[in-house]
Amino acid sequence: MMQSVEVHKAINAADVADQASHVFIDEVVELQSKQDFVHVALTGGTVGILTLNHLQKHPRLNEIDLNRLHIWFGDERYVDAKSVDRNAQQAREALLSHIAIPELNIHEFPSSDSGLSVTEAAIEFERTLLEWFDAEPQIDLMLLGMGPDGHVASLFPGHDYANNLIVSESDSPKPPAERLSMSMRMINASKRIIFVVSGIDKAEAIEQIHKNDECDLPAAKVSAKGQTLWIIDEAAGASFWSC
């Protein structure tokens, strides 16, 4: 599997979501022709959820065998199970509740009403993850967003995380403070990653990541085993495209 990075330009957030939904369908259909199960990781955030909305309406969605598709999440806010702030709840509203995917195939992170501390929840979920894979867990296709500060999933600049597959965050710079996340090790084990990035508030981070080899932002450290595809709209790429 050859590592590569591609950058695609989009007009706006809707175009980012549209492009990402096409790539997602193509990739999953292709993978299902070669392997029994396909594991994908979804992302929250405005463009991440918009992408799921586009997927729900995609004319070729029926080409995916939902019985052989497993859904994971790159990260999760450690709040109540039914909280609308949870990525999983937003994903259900945008896509999962509209398709006939077996509930067993949707792997949500634990919630704060599980009775576990956020640290215990990370350990518990890593065990769950390991049960689903024969070898080192690997996501086939991961959707990732990026914050204006260059954070990905719930991995924030200047924070140190354990080298586990699943990590906990108890002091997030944006609320809620407690979160669960796939680690950089887990993210970078993915076969393919699609970044969905939109908005002028991301422009400075995008320029740093793509123009500065020394960039230390979490998003700059993301590198899939195969292709890392950045779909960036005109606003988010304003500084980058003008170079």
N, C-alpha and C positions, 0 to 999 in steps of 0.2 A: 504494500500500500504506500503510494508516493504522497509525501506531504506537499501541499500546495496552498497558496492563498490567492483568492480572487476577490475583487471589489466590483460590485455592480451598482450603478447609479439608479436611483428612483426619483420620481417627481415629488412625492409627498408620502405621508404615513400610509395612506390607502394603497399606494403603488408598491411600497415596501411589503405590505401584508399580502398583496396580490402576487407579487413575484415569489415571495417565500412560500406561499401556498402551492404554487405550481411546482417548485423545486421539491417540496415535501412529498407531494403525491407521486411525482416521477421516481423519487428515491425509494419510497416505501414499496411501490409496485415492483420496481426493479429488484430490491432486496428480497421481497417475498417470492420472487421467481427462483431464488438461489438458496434460501434458508427457511427453516421451519417457522421461526419466530423472529419478529422485528421489535426491538426495544427503542422507543423514542422518549426524549425528555422535552417537556414543554416549559415555556417561560411565562411569567406574568408581565405586568407592565402594560401600558397603553397599546404599544405596537404588537407585543406578544399576544395579547388577547384579541386584538383586531385580526391578527393572522389566523387565529382559531376560528373567528367569525367567517373569514374568507374560505377557510377549509370546509366549514359546515355547508357552505353554498356551492362548493366546487363541483362542476359537472362530472368529474371523474372520481369523486370520493368513493363511489360504489365499486371501483376497481380494487380497493383495498379489502383484504380479508380481515375483518375486525376480530375474528376469533384468534388470529395469529399476530395481533398487534398488542404490544404491552406499553402502557403509558406511565411514565415517571415524571418527576418535576425537578428542575434544576435547584430550586430552593423553595422555602415556605416560611411565611410569618408564623411564629409560634403563638397562635391565638386559638380561641374555641373552634371546634370542628365545623360548626355551621356559620362561622363569621364570614361576612362578604369580603373581608380583607384577605382571605386565603386564596392563593393562586388556584388551588384545586377547585374551590367554589366558583371562581370566575371562569375557569376552564370548563366546568360542567355547564354553566349558563351559556357560554359562547359556542361550545361544540359537543361535549361528551354526553349531555342529556338528550341530544338530538340524534344520536347514532346508536346502533344496536351493538355496542361493545360490551362484552361480559364484565360485570362489576369486578370479578376476580382479576381482570387484566389492568385495572386502574390502581396504581400503587401510590397512595397518598402518604405524605409524611405524617407522623403523629401530631396531635393537637395538644394545646395547653391543658385541656380538660381530661387528658389521659392519666393524670396523676403522677406523671414523670416530670422531673426537672428537665430543662432544655438540654443539659449535658447528657442525662440518662436517655433522653429521647433520641439523640444522635447515635448513641451506642446501640440502642434497640433497633433503630432503623437500618443501621449498617448490617446487623445480623439478618434482618429481613431481606435486604438487598442480596447478600451472599447466598441465601437459600434459593434464589431464582436463577443463579448462574453456575455452570459447571466449573468454570475457571475464574480468573480475575474478571469482575463485572465490567462489561463494556456496553455503552450506549451506541446504537447504530447511527442515530441521527438526533442531534441536539439543537433545539432552538434556544438562542441566547439573546437577551437584551443587554443594554449597557446604560448605566446611570451617567449623569453629567460629570460626576467625579471619577468616571472610569471604572466603577465597580461592576462586577458580573455576578449573577446569582446573588448570594448574600456574602460575597467575599469583598471586603472593603479595603481601600488604600490605607497602608500604614498599620493594618491589623495582622497579627500572626495567627496562623491556624495550624492545627495538628496535621500530620501527614496521613490522616485516615481517609476513608472513602467519603464518609459523611461527617461534617463538622457542625459545631454549634456556635452561634454568635449571641452574646448576652449584652453587648453594648453597641448596637447598630447606630450609626450617625443619623439614620432616619427612622422614625417610629414604624412599627413597634420595635423595642430594643432587642427582644429575643427572636431569633430566627434559626432555621436549620438550612443547611446547604450541602450540595455536592461539593467536594473539595476540588482544588485545581488539578490534583492528580486524577480524580474521577472524570472531570470535564475533559482533560487532555487525553484521556484514554478513548474518547469517542471516535468513531470512524469518520464522521462528518459533522461539522458544526455550521449552522446558519445564524449569523448575527443579523438581527433586525433593529435598525437604528434610525430614529427620526427626531428632528427638532433642533433649532438653533442653539439650545442649551447644551447640546452634545458636541458642537463644532470644535471647541478648543481641545477636548479630549481626543476626538477623532484625528485632528491634525497631529497631536503629540504621538499618538499610537502609530500612525502610518508614516510619520516623517522623522521621528527621533528614535534611533536605534537603542538609546539608553533609557527609553521610557519605562518607568517602573509601575505603571498603573496595572491593576489586575487584568483588565481587558487586553493589555499588551502581551500578557503571558499566556493567553489562550492559543493553543495550537493543536488541532485535531490530528489524529493518525493519518487521515487522508486529507480531504479538502476542508479548509476553513473559508467559508464564503461570507463576505460582508455585503449586506444590502443596505445602502446608506442613502437617505433622501437628500435633496439639494440643500436643505437648511442645515442638517447635521454635517454635511460635507462641504459647507460654504468655504471654510479656510483651506480644506484639503484640495477641493477641485480647483481653487483659484491659484494654487502653487504652480 
